[in-house]
Amino acid sequence: MKFFAQTIGTVAAATIAVASNSGGNPLATSDQRDLDALSIKINEDHDFAFLKAEAKATFQTSHGLPISQEANSRLDAAIDELAFSSIQKAVNNDPYYPKVYWVDAGPRNWFGLDVPGGRYSYDNPDCIYRTIPISSKLRYVLRGHRHPEGPTDVTFSLISDPNSQNTVASLAGDDLVVGTDGSYTITIDSSSGEGQTNHIKSSLLAQQLFVRNNLGNWQVQTPDNLTVELLDDATGRKPIDETAIFHRAQWNLQESIIDYGVGALGLKTMINPVNTLSKPSQSSTLGTLTTQASSFGHFNLKAGEAIVATLSVGEADYFVFPATDPWLITVDPGAYQLSLNSEQAVANANGTYTFVVSRTDPRVSNWIDTAGLNEGTIMVRWQGLPTDSSDKDNGVAIVTQVIQISQLADVLPSGTKYVTPEERKEHLAQRAAGYAQRFQY
């Protein structure tokens, strides 16, 4: 990320301005409130029962038999969140009336709305995901403001589909030019942008701009303020109506069944031996960044068992190790230490990081709490990698073993940090307070 004084040029007179934040929280905007309200209305007014049943059957098939009572007890809620996420993707899908919309988040009550969860396919507790509809025929300006304590990692990805989320163009945080006052502008259109900074070239494939703000320190870091402006005249263009939004939501859910049920759960996760993690690899599909390497796995721990995983950071400037439920969503990131990132975790003396995944607290600082579950899934992410790197030259790696918790002292590295019950309680209180900040309004 580069900093210098910026001069913002004059934009076209015929513009559509989009609301900024209504207070101190960059996520609590009037547009967010209105889009949440519309999503709730469509969810209540329309029937998704048939597609939900199809999704449930597909997820069960991808999981494979047997399916425990514990896993089954969480499936309906996961499918409900998948369906709501499909609606959220559809309500902000009009490129002539673009808005900034925070999605893929847990349930919340704000602005007098009971907003259901819309998490799916390995939601990252660190990440603030926001979407903006885009057309290659139109010109846009995205305006942002970076707070003194901004995100650890930022990316702007043009995606060809809101479900498969294949990346067609992107701007990485390291290439973003930010003014000394924290302001920045990004232009998005079909021009080459030769000689410009902060330009993303659109194409016929582009449908949405997918913005990720990863918060490494939840207590102090704040997502960027974002607003979007259409520079072309939308006079005479009627906004997409609710019927069209409903049909688009149906299509999103149909695609999500394949992309996440078959793809993420089946082909990426359950294909691996239980209690292991796959070799990290980079990809531009299924919601992964071109600058990201990922490792997938699923666990089924017996009483007294734990997974010990040691991670090599390599060239990454950010990583996160989260545990999710059997259907790929977090349980309650504010209440459980179910994830640790590169700022929260404690490094080993040699620069690697060792984590203990278990249901009960092993008193290790780098504990990944399964939130009371014996079974679950894991997607480890490394970000900030060169787009042309491979697992052979970017240095990222992860190794695992299953042991008895009583034997942890025999395998953990020398110098492993332990915590007292009082320290754990304090860590969890700080975590809860930091997580709650994103829901303030």
C-alpha positions as CSV (number, residue, x, y, z in Angstrom):
1,M,0.0,0.0,0.0
2,K,1.4,3.4,-1.0
3,F,0.7,6.7,0.7
4,F,1.0,10.2,-0.8
5,A,-1.1,13.3,-1.2
6,Q,-4.0,12.8,-3.7
7,T,-6.0,15.2,-5.7
8,I,-9.5,14.0,-6.6
9,G,-10.6,15.2,-10.0
10,T,-14.1,16.5,-11.0
11,V,-16.5,13.7,-11.9
12,A,-19.4,13.9,-14.3
13,A,-22.4,15.9,-13.4
14,A,-24.8,13.1,-14.0
15,T,-24.0,10.9,-11.1
16,I,-25.7,8.6,-8.6
17,A,-24.3,9.1,-5.1
18,V,-24.5,6.3,-2.6
19,A,-24.9,6.8,1.2
20,S,-21.9,6.7,3.5
21,N,-21.9,5.4,7.0
22,S,-24.5,6.7,9.4
23,G,-22.1,6.9,12.4
24,G,-18.8,5.6,13.6
25,N,-19.2,2.1,12.1
26,P,-18.3,2.0,8.4
27,L,-20.6,-1.0,8.0
28,A,-23.7,0.6,9.5
29,T,-24.8,2.6,6.5
30,S,-28.3,3.6,5.3
31,D,-27.8,1.5,2.2
32,Q,-26.8,-1.5,4.4
33,R,-30.0,-1.0,6.4
34,D,-32.2,-0.7,3.3
35,L,-30.7,-3.8,1.6
36,D,-30.9,-5.8,4.8
37,A,-34.6,-4.9,5.1
38,L,-35.2,-5.8,1.5
39,S,-33.4,-9.2,2.0
40,I,-35.6,-9.9,5.0
41,K,-38.8,-9.0,3.1
42,I,-37.9,-11.3,0.2
43,N,-37.0,-14.1,2.5
44,E,-40.3,-13.8,4.3
45,D,-42.5,-13.3,1.2
46,H,-41.1,-16.0,-1.1
47,D,-40.8,-19.8,-0.8
48,F,-37.4,-21.4,-1.2
49,A,-38.4,-24.8,0.3
50,F,-37.8,-26.9,-2.8
51,L,-34.3,-25.5,-3.3
52,K,-33.5,-25.8,0.4
53,A,-34.5,-29.5,0.2
54,E,-32.2,-30.0,-2.8
55,A,-29.4,-28.2,-1.0
56,K,-29.8,-30.3,2.1
57,A,-29.7,-33.5,0.1
58,T,-26.6,-32.4,-1.8
59,F,-24.8,-31.4,1.3
60,Q,-25.6,-34.7,2.9
61,T,-24.4,-36.6,-0.1
62,S,-21.1,-34.6,-0.2
63,H,-20.6,-35.2,3.5
64,G,-21.1,-38.9,3.0
65,L,-22.4,-41.5,5.5
66,P,-22.6,-41.8,8.3
67,I,-23.9,-38.4,9.4
68,S,-24.0,-38.0,13.1
69,Q,-26.8,-36.5,15.1
70,E,-24.4,-33.7,16.0
71,A,-23.8,-32.8,12.3
72,N,-27.5,-33.3,11.3
73,S,-28.6,-30.9,14.1
74,R,-26.7,-28.0,12.4
75,L,-27.7,-28.7,8.8
76,D,-31.1,-26.9,8.6
77,A,-29.6,-23.7,10.0
78,A,-26.7,-23.9,7.6
79,I,-29.1,-24.3,4.6
80,D,-31.2,-21.4,5.9
81,E,-28.0,-19.2,6.0
82,L,-27.1,-20.4,2.5
83,A,-30.5,-19.4,1.2
84,F,-30.3,-16.0,2.8
85,S,-26.9,-15.4,1.4
86,S,-28.3,-16.1,-2.0
87,I,-30.9,-13.3,-1.4
88,Q,-28.3,-10.9,-0.2
89,K,-26.3,-11.4,-3.4
90,A,-29.4,-10.7,-5.5
91,V,-30.7,-7.5,-3.7
92,N,-27.5,-5.6,-4.6
93,N,-27.1,-6.7,-8.2
94,D,-28.2,-3.7,-10.3
95,P,-25.2,-2.1,-11.9
96,Y,-27.2,1.1,-12.7
97,Y,-28.0,1.5,-9.0
98,P,-24.8,0.3,-7.3
99,K,-24.5,0.1,-3.5
100,V,-21.9,-1.2,-1.1
101,Y,-23.4,-4.2,0.8
102,W,-21.8,-6.1,3.7
103,V,-22.5,-9.8,3.2
104,D,-21.4,-13.3,4.4
105,A,-21.9,-12.3,8.1
106,G,-23.6,-13.8,11.1
107,P,-27.0,-12.9,12.5
108,R,-27.5,-9.5,14.1
109,N,-30.1,-7.1,15.4
110,W,-29.6,-3.5,14.3
111,F,-31.7,-0.6,12.9
112,G,-34.7,-2.4,14.4
113,L,-34.1,-5.4,12.1
114,D,-33.5,-9.0,13.0
115,V,-31.1,-9.9,10.2
116,P,-30.6,-13.6,9.7
117,G,-27.1,-15.0,9.2
118,G,-25.9,-15.2,5.6
119,R,-22.7,-17.2,6.1
120,Y,-21.6,-19.9,3.6
121,S,-18.6,-21.8,2.4
122,Y,-15.9,-21.1,5.0
123,D,-16.8,-17.5,6.1
124,N,-13.6,-16.0,7.6
125,P,-14.3,-14.4,11.0
126,D,-11.6,-11.8,10.3
127,C,-13.0,-10.7,7.0
128,I,-15.5,-8.0,6.1
129,Y,-16.9,-9.0,2.8
130,R,-18.6,-6.3,0.7
131,T,-20.1,-6.4,-2.8
132,I,-20.8,-3.8,-5.5
133,P,-22.6,-4.6,-8.8
134,I,-20.6,-3.8,-11.9
135,S,-21.3,-3.6,-15.7
136,S,-18.4,-3.3,-18.2
137,K,-20.6,-0.9,-20.1
138,L,-20.5,1.6,-17.3
139,R,-17.9,3.7,-15.4
140,Y,-17.6,3.8,-11.6
141,V,-15.6,5.4,-8.9
142,L,-15.1,3.7,-5.5
143,R,-14.2,6.1,-2.8
144,G,-12.6,4.8,0.4
145,H,-11.2,6.1,3.7
146,R,-8.5,4.2,5.6
147,H,-8.7,4.7,9.4
148,P,-5.4,5.1,11.4
149,E,-5.7,1.5,12.4
150,G,-6.9,-0.1,9.1
151,P,-7.3,-3.7,8.0
152,T,-4.3,-6.1,7.9
153,D,-5.1,-7.2,4.4
154,V,-7.3,-5.6,1.7
155,T,-8.2,-6.8,-1.8
156,F,-10.6,-5.6,-4.5
157,S,-11.6,-8.4,-6.9
158,L,-13.8,-8.2,-10.0
159,I,-15.7,-11.5,-10.1
160,S,-17.6,-13.1,-13.0
161,D,-20.2,-14.7,-10.8
162,P,-21.3,-14.0,-7.3
163,N,-21.4,-17.7,-6.5
164,S,-18.4,-19.3,-8.1
165,Q,-16.6,-15.9,-7.6
166,N,-14.0,-16.5,-10.3
167,T,-11.7,-13.5,-10.3
168,V,-11.3,-11.7,-13.7
169,A,-9.3,-8.6,-12.4
170,S,-8.1,-7.4,-9.1
171,L,-6.3,-4.7,-7.1
172,A,-4.2,-5.9,-4.2
173,G,-3.7,-3.9,-1.0
174,D,0.0,-3.5,-1.7
175,D,-0.8,-1.7,-4.9
176,L,-3.5,0.5,-3.5
177,V,-2.4,4.2,-3.4
178,V,-3.8,5.9,-0.3
179,G,-3.6,9.6,0.5
180,T,-1.9,11.0,3.6
181,D,-5.4,11.8,4.9
182,G,-6.4,8.1,4.5
183,S,-8.6,8.8,1.4
184,Y,-8.4,6.9,-1.9
185,T,-10.3,6.5,-5.1
186,I,-10.5,3.5,-7.4
187,T,-11.8,3.8,-11.0
188,I,-13.5,0.8,-12.5
189,D,-14.3,0.7,-16.3
190,S,-13.4,-1.1,-19.5
191,S,-10.5,1.3,-20.3
192,S,-6.9,0.1,-19.9
193,G,-6.2,2.8,-17.3
194,E,-2.7,3.1,-18.7
195,G,-0.7,5.4,-16.5
196,Q,-3.3,5.5,-13.8
197,T,-3.0,4.3,-10.2
198,N,-5.9,2.5,-8.5
199,H,-7.6,1.4,-11.7
200,I,-9.4,-1.9,-12.2
201,K,-10.1,-2.8,-15.8
202,S,-13.6,-4.3,-16.2
203,S,-14.6,-6.8,-18.9
204,L,-17.8,-8.4,-20.3
205,L,-17.4,-11.2,-17.6
206,A,-17.4,-8.8,-14.6
207,Q,-20.6,-8.8,-12.5
208,Q,-19.5,-7.6,-9.1
209,L,-16.7,-6.0,-7.2
210,F,-15.9,-8.2,-4.2
211,V,-14.1,-6.2,-1.5
212,R,-12.3,-8.0,1.4
213,N,-11.1,-6.2,4.5
214,N,-9.3,-8.6,6.9
215,L,-9.1,-7.4,10.5
216,G,-6.1,-8.9,12.2
217,N,-6.6,-7.1,15.5
218,W,-10.4,-6.9,16.2
219,Q,-10.0,-4.6,19.1
220,V,-8.4,-1.7,17.2
221,Q,-8.6,-2.2,13.4
222,T,-11.5,-0.7,11.5
223,P,-12.8,-1.6,8.0
224,D,-12.4,1.1,5.4
225,N,-15.3,3.5,4.7
226,L,-16.6,2.8,1.2
227,T,-19.0,4.6,-1.2
228,V,-19.5,3.9,-4.9
229,E,-20.6,6.3,-7.6
230,L,-21.8,5.6,-11.1
231,L,-20.4,8.2,-13.5
232,D,-22.8,7.5,-16.3
233,D,-26.4,8.7,-16.6
234,A,-29.0,6.2,-15.4
235,T,-32.0,8.3,-16.4
236,G,-34.8,6.1,-17.7
237,R,-33.4,3.0,-16.2
238,K,-35.8,1.4,-13.7
239,P,-34.3,-0.4,-10.7
240,I,-34.6,-4.2,-10.7
241,D,-37.9,-5.1,-9.1
242,E,-38.5,-7.7,-6.3
243,T,-39.7,-10.4,-8.7
244,A,-36.4,-10.2,-10.6
245,I,-34.5,-10.2,-7.4
246,F,-36.4,-13.3,-6.2
247,H,-35.6,-15.1,-9.5
248,R,-32.0,-14.1,-9.2
249,A,-31.9,-15.4,-5.6
250,Q,-33.3,-18.7,-6.8
251,W,-30.5,-18.9,-9.4
252,N,-27.9,-18.0,-6.8
253,L,-29.1,-20.8,-4.5
254,Q,-29.1,-23.3,-7.3
255,E,-25.5,-22.4,-8.2
256,S,-24.5,-22.4,-4.5
257,I,-25.7,-25.9,-4.1
258,I,-23.1,-27.0,-6.7
259,D,-20.4,-24.5,-5.9
260,Y,-20.4,-25.0,-2.2
261,G,-22.2,-28.3,-1.6
262,V,-20.5,-30.3,-4.3
263,G,-17.4,-28.1,-4.8
264,A,-16.3,-26.7,-1.4
265,L,-17.7,-29.4,0.9
266,G,-17.3,-32.5,-1.4
267,L,-14.4,-31.9,-3.7
268,K,-12.3,-29.6,-1.6
269,T,-12.9,-30.9,2.0
270,M,-14.4,-34.3,2.5
271,I,-12.2,-35.8,-0.2
272,N,-9.3,-35.5,2.3
273,P,-8.6,-38.2,4.9
274,V,-10.3,-37.3,8.2
275,N,-8.2,-35.3,10.7
276,T,-5.8,-34.1,8.1
277,L,-5.3,-30.9,6.1
278,S,-4.5,-30.8,2.4
279,K,-1.4,-29.4,0.8
280,P,-1.8,-25.6,0.4
281,S,-2.6,-24.5,-3.1
282,Q,-3.6,-21.3,-4.9
283,S,-6.7,-20.8,-7.1
284,S,-9.0,-18.1,-8.4
285,T,-12.3,-20.0,-8.0
286,L,-14.8,-20.8,-5.3
287,G,-14.3,-17.5,-3.6
288,T,-10.6,-17.8,-3.2
289,L,-8.2,-15.0,-4.0
290,T,-5.5,-15.2,-6.7
291,T,-3.1,-14.1,-4.0
292,Q,-4.3,-16.7,-1.5
293,A,-3.2,-20.3,-0.8
294,S,-5.7,-22.6,1.0
295,S,-5.6,-25.8,2.9
296,F,-8.8,-27.8,3.5
297,G,-9.7,-30.6,5.9
298,H,-12.4,-32.1,8.1
299,F,-12.1,-33.5,11.6
300,N,-13.9,-36.0,13.8
301,L,-12.2,-36.1,17.2
302,K,-12.8,-38.7,19.9
303,A,-12.9,-37.7,23.6
304,G,-9.5,-36.6,24.7
305,E,-8.1,-36.2,21.2
306,A,-6.6,-33.1,19.5
307,I,-5.1,-32.2,16.2
308,V,-1.7,-30.5,16.4
309,A,-1.1,-28.4,13.3
310,T,2.1,-26.5,12.5
311,L,1.9,-23.8,9.9
312,S,4.7,-22.2,7.9
313,V,4.0,-18.6,6.8
314,G,6.2,-18.4,3.8
315,E,5.8,-15.3,1.7
316,A,2.3,-14.6,3.1
317,D,1.6,-11.3,5.0
318,Y,-1.5,-12.7,6.6
319,F,-2.9,-16.1,7.6
320,V,-5.9,-17.4,9.5
321,F,-6.6,-20.8,11.0
322,P,-10.4,-21.2,11.7
323,A,-12.5,-24.2,12.7
324,T,-16.0,-24.3,11.1
325,D,-19.0,-26.6,11.6
326,P,-19.5,-29.7,9.4
327,W,-21.3,-27.5,6.9
328,L,-18.6,-24.9,6.5
329,I,-19.8,-22.0,8.6
330,T,-18.5,-20.6,11.9
331,V,-20.5,-21.2,15.0
332,D,-20.1,-18.0,17.0
333,P,-16.7,-16.2,16.4
334,G,-17.3,-13.7,19.2
335,A,-18.0,-16.3,21.9
336,Y,-15.4,-19.0,21.0
337,Q,-11.7,-18.8,20.1
338,L,-12.5,-20.8,16.9
339,S,-10.0,-18.9,14.8
340,L,-6.6,-17.3,15.2
341,N,-4.8,-15.1,12.6
342,S,-1.2,-13.9,12.1
343,E,-1.7,-11.1,14.6
344,Q,-3.6,-13.1,17.2
345,A,-1.5,-16.2,17.3
346,V,1.9,-16.7,19.1
347,A,4.8,-17.8,16.9
348,N,7.3,-20.5,17.6
349,A,11.0,-19.6,18.0
350,N,11.6,-20.6,14.4
351,G,8.8,-18.4,13.0
352,T,6.3,-21.2,12.4
353,Y,3.0,-21.4,14.3
354,T,1.6,-24.5,16.1
355,F,-2.1,-24.8,16.8
356,V,-4.1,-27.3,18.9
357,V,-7.6,-28.1,17.6
358,S,-9.7,-29.6,20.3
359,R,-13.1,-29.5,22.0
360,T,-11.7,-29.0,25.5
361,D,-9.3,-26.2,26.5
362,P,-5.7,-27.5,26.5
363,R,-4.5,-24.3,28.2
364,V,-2.4,-23.5,25.1
365,S,-2.5,-20.0,23.8
366,N,-2.9,-21.1,20.2
367,W,-6.0,-23.2,20.9
368,I,-8.5,-23.5,18.1
369,D,-11.8,-24.2,19.9
370,T,-14.2,-26.4,18.0
371,A,-17.1,-24.7,19.8
372,G,-18.1,-27.9,21.5
373,L,-18.2,-29.9,18.3
374,N,-16.5,-33.2,17.8
375,E,-16.9,-32.9,14.1
376,G,-16.1,-29.9,11.8
377,T,-14.2,-28.5,8.9
378,I,-11.1,-26.3,8.5
379,M,-9.9,-24.0,5.7
380,V,-6.6,-22.4,6.5
381,R,-5.8,-19.3,4.4
382,W,-2.5,-17.6,3.5
383,Q,-2.9,-14.2,1.8
384,G,-0.6,-11.6,0.2
385,L,1.2,-14.2,-2.0
386,P,2.5,-13.4,-5.5
387,T,-0.2,-14.4,-8.0
388,D,2.4,-16.4,-10.0
389,S,3.7,-18.3,-7.0
390,S,3.2,-22.0,-6.3
391,D,3.4,-24.1,-3.2
392,K,6.9,-25.0,-4.2
393,D,8.3,-21.5,-4.0
394,N,6.0,-19.4,-1.8
395,G,7.1,-21.2,1.4
396,V,3.6,-21.9,2.8
397,A,3.1,-25.3,4.4
398,I,1.1,-27.1,7.1
399,V,1.6,-30.5,8.8
400,T,-0.8,-32.2,11.2
401,Q,-1.0,-35.1,13.7
402,V,-3.7,-36.5,16.0
403,I,-2.7,-37.1,19.6
404,Q,-4.2,-37.4,23.0
405,I,-4.4,-34.1,24.8
406,S,-2.6,-35.7,27.7
407,Q,0.4,-36.1,25.4
408,L,0.6,-32.5,24.2
409,A,3.7,-31.7,26.2
410,D,5.5,-34.4,24.3
411,V,4.9,-32.9,20.9
412,L,4.5,-29.1,21.3
413,P,7.6,-27.0,20.5
414,S,9.8,-25.8,23.3
415,G,8.7,-22.4,24.4
416,T,5.0,-23.0,23.7
417,K,2.9,-20.4,25.4
418,Y,0.3,-21.6,27.9
419,V,-2.5,-19.6,29.5
420,T,-4.3,-19.8,32.9
421,P,-8.1,-20.0,33.1
422,E,-8.1,-16.3,34.1
423,E,-6.0,-15.3,31.1
424,R,-8.3,-17.4,28.8
425,K,-11.3,-15.7,30.3
426,E,-9.8,-12.3,29.6
427,H,-8.8,-13.2,26.1
428,L,-12.3,-14.3,25.3
429,A,-13.8,-11.1,26.8
430,Q,-11.5,-9.0,24.6
431,R,-12.4,-11.2,21.6
432,A,-16.1,-10.7,22.2
433,A,-15.8,-7.0,22.6
434,G,-13.7,-6.7,19.4
435,Y,-16.2,-8.8,17.4
436,A,-19.2,-6.8,18.6
437,Q,-17.8,-3.6,17.2
438,R,-18.7,-4.6,13.7
439,F,-22.4,-4.8,14.7
440,Q,-22.7,-1.4,16.4
441,Y,-24.9,1.3,14.8
